[in-house]
Amino acid sequence: MTQPRILITGAAGQLGRVLTEALRLKYGADSVLATDINSAIEDLGLFEYLDILNTERLQSLIEKYQITEIYHLAAILSANGERNPSFTWNINLNGLLGVLKLAVKNKIDKLFFPSTIAVFGNTTPQINTPQDVPLLPETVYGMSKTSGELWCNYFHKKHGLDIRSIRYPGVIGWQSIPEGGTTDYAVEIYHAALKQKHYECFLEADTRLPMIYMPDVINGTINLMAAPKESIKLRYGYNLSGMSFTPKEIAASIQKHIPDFTIEYKPDFRQAIAASWSESIDDSKARNDWNWSPQYNLDTMTKDMLSKLSSKN
């Protein structure tokens, strides 16, 4: 097989940084171009500035680097999205449409689009949420991703575009502190446990949400993209799940390692967002179609997170 030439949008984000590194380990540093609107980046290797709405710039990069695969991560997340809905819609949906059109024009081999559990809403069964359910999201982020899923399915049916997608739950990683997401507490809490031994949580104690640890995210994403084309049965977001837990449960897991860690709960506007999402996910179609299987649970993740962050600091 020919070595892919990969372009990643939104490469400076929480997921983008780690995925960029993983893809370079797999395919070589010169085979993966990182792009982002944040140009003040010195640690991403091969990098080009890109405003995702500037399709002329994107076209020039596709030509310059002879791109064959695109991982389209650029987006405004849930909490930040509620602060500026129109801007979020523009970036998340029109940015995607520009990428889809150029992917067809340039005959891109594969395109990855990250969807999210934010596509779910109060019409969705919250326990063991099935793959195909009514979608009525209550955030502009969820609305844009729901529309994005439909556009991805359309471009596959209409143009034969090999597009692949995952509905990510809350992503937890030690590499950076995310900004603007409703599940951010599950990363912040580990940093706070090590530095202050106390955390003020913006969700209620018993708010259960689906989560996933970064190594599982990376493995799942790369395995989906590497799977044979005939194995991919869905061209919108595959349900994906690693684990589900509450702030109270993650605090208890941390206390096994840091007994004097404490937590208090001061819910803000993100509580309403979290309450509209699923508590657990049925990801059986991903397991059946391309052999998805997570490797981490809450306690093994906590042990690894605390170890990695202690070494980092």
Long-range contacts (C-beta under 8 A, 24 or more apart in sequence): 2-68, 3-27, 3-28, 3-31, 4-31, 4-68, 4-69, 4-109, 4-110, 5-31, 5-33, 5-65, 5-66, 5-67, 5-68, 5-69, 6-31, 6-32, 6-33, 6-67, 6-68, 6-69, 6-70, 6-71, 7-33, 7-35, 7-61, 7-62, 7-65, 7-67, 7-69, 7-70, 7-71, 8-32, 8-33, 8-34, 8-35, 8-70, 8-71, 8-73, 9-35, 9-36, 9-50, 9-52, 9-70, 9-71, 9-72, 9-73, 9-74, 9-95, 9-99, 10-35, 10-36, 10-52, 10-72, 10-73, 10-74, 10-75, 11-35, 11-36, 11-44, 11-47, 11-73, 12-36, 12-38, 12-41, 12-44, 13-73, 13-74, 13-178, 14-171, 14-173, 14-175, 14-176, 14-178, 14-187, 15-73, 15-114, 15-168, 15-171, 15-173, 15-214, 15-217, 16-73, 17-44, 17-175, 17-176, 18-173, 18-175, 18-214, 18-217, 18-218, 19-71, 19-73, 19-218, 19-221, 20-44, 20-45, 22-218, 22-222, 23-71, 23-222, 26-222, 33-61, 33-65, 33-67, 35-61, 36-74, 37-74, 52-91, 52-95, 52-98, 52-99, 53-90, 53-91, 53-94, 53-95, 53-98, 55-98, 55-101, 55-102, 58-98, 58-99, 58-102, 59-102, 59-105, 59-106, 62-102, 62-106, 62-108, 63-106, 67-106, 67-108, 68-108, 68-109, 68-110, 69-108, 69-109, 69-110, 69-111, 69-112, 69-225, 70-99, 70-103, 70-108, 70-110, 70-111, 70-112, 71-112, 71-221, 71-225, 72-96, 72-99, 72-111, 72-112, 72-113, 72-114, 73-114, 75-114, 75-141, 75-144, 75-145, 76-141, 76-180, 77-141, 77-178, 77-179, 77-180, 77-181, 78-116, 78-118, 78-139, 78-141, 78-142, 78-180, 78-181, 78-182, 78-270, 78-273, 79-180, 79-181, 79-182, 79-184, 79-269, 79-270, 79-273, 80-179, 80-180, 80-181, 81-139, 81-140, 81-141, 81-144, 81-180, 82-139, 82-140, 82-141, 82-269, 82-273, 85-140, 88-140, 88-141, 88-144, 89-140, 89-143, 89-144, 92-140, 92-141, 92-144, 92-145, 92-148, 93-144, 93-147, 93-148, 93-151, 96-148, 96-151, 96-152, 97-151, 100-151, 100-152, 100-155, 100-161, 100-163, 103-155, 103-161, 103-163, 104-155, 104-159, 104-161, 108-161, 109-162, 110-162, 110-163, 110-164, 110-225, 111-161, 111-162, 111-163, 111-164, 112-163, 112-164, 112-165, 112-221, 112-224, 112-225, 113-148, 113-149, 113-152, 113-163, 113-164, 113-165, 113-237, 114-165, 114-166, 114-168, 114-237, 115-145, 115-148, 115-149, 115-165, 115-166, 115-167, 115-168, 115-236, 115-237, 116-141, 116-142, 116-145, 116-167, 116-168, 116-237, 117-167, 117-168, 117-169, 117-170, 117-209, 117-210, 117-277, 117-278, 117-281, 118-142, 118-145, 118-182, 118-273, 118-277, 119-145, 119-146, 119-149, 119-167, 119-237, 120-276, 120-277, 120-278, 121-276, 121-277, 122-276, 124-278, 125-278, 126-277, 126-278, 126-279, 126-280, 127-278, 127-279, 127-280, 128-280, 128-281, 128-282, 129-239, 129-278, 129-280, 129-281, 129-282, 130-239, 130-282, 131-234, 131-238, 131-239, 131-282, 131-283, 131-284, 131-285, 137-276, 138-272, 138-273, 138-276, 139-273, 139-276, 145-237, 149-236, 149-237, 150-236, 152-235, 152-236, 153-235, 153-236, 156-235, 157-235, 162-229, 162-232, 163-235, 164-224, 164-225, 164-227, 164-232, 164-235, 165-234, 165-235, 165-236, 165-237, 165-238, 166-220, 166-221, 166-224, 166-237, 166-238, 166-240, 166-286, 167-237, 167-238, 167-239, 167-240, 167-281, 168-212, 168-217, 168-240, 169-209, 169-210, 169-211, 169-212, 169-240, 169-241, 169-242, 169-281, 170-209, 170-210, 170-211, 170-212, 171-211, 171-212, 171-214, 171-217, 172-211, 172-212, 172-213, 172-214, 172-301, 172-305, 173-213, 173-214, 173-217, 174-214, 174-304, 174-305, 174-308, 174-309, 174-312, 175-214, 182-270, 182-273, 182-274, 182-277, 183-209, 183-211, 183-274, 185-247, 186-211, 186-250, 189-247, 189-250, 189-251, 189-254, 189-263, 190-254, 190-302, 190-305, 190-306, 190-309, 191-309, 193-254, 193-258, 193-261, 193-306, 194-258, 194-306, 194-309, 194-310, 194-313, 195-313, 197-258, 197-260, 197-261, 197-262, 198-261, 198-262, 198-263, 198-264, 199-251, 199-261, 199-262, 199-263, 199-264, 200-263, 200-264, 200-265, 200-266, 201-247, 201-263, 201-264, 201-265, 201-266, 201-267, 202-266, 202-267, 202-268, 202-270, 202-271, 203-247, 203-265, 203-267, 203-270, 203-271, 203-274, 204-247, 204-265, 204-267, 204-271, 205-246, 205-247, 205-248, 205-265, 206-246, 206-247, 206-248, 207-246, 207-247, 207-271, 207-274, 207-275, 208-244, 208-245, 208-246, 208-279, 208-280, 209-244, 209-245, 209-246, 209-274, 209-277, 209-278, 209-279, 210-241, 210-242, 210-243, 210-244, 210-277, 210-278, 210-279, 210-280, 210-281, 211-242, 211-243, 211-244, 211-245, 212-240, 212-241, 212-242, 212-243, 212-294, 213-242, 213-243, 213-294, 213-296, 213-301, 213-304, 213-305, 215-295, 215-296, 216-242, 216-294, 216-295, 216-296, 217-242, 219-295, 220-286, 220-292, 220-294, 223-290, 223-291, 223-292, 224-286, 224-290, 224-292, 227-289, 227-290, 227-291, 231-289, 231-290, 232-289, 232-290, 233-285, 233-289, 234-285, 234-289, 238-283, 238-285, 238-286, 238-289, 238-292, 239-281, 239-282, 239-283, 239-285, 239-286, 240-281, 240-283, 240-286, 240-292, 241-280, 241-281, 241-282, 241-283, 241-294, 242-294, 242-296, 243-294, 243-296, 243-297, 243-298, 243-301, 244-279, 244-280, 244-281, 245-298, 249-298, 250-298, 250-302, 253-298, 253-299, 253-302, 254-302, 254-306, 256-299, 256-302, 257-302, 257-303, 257-306, 258-306
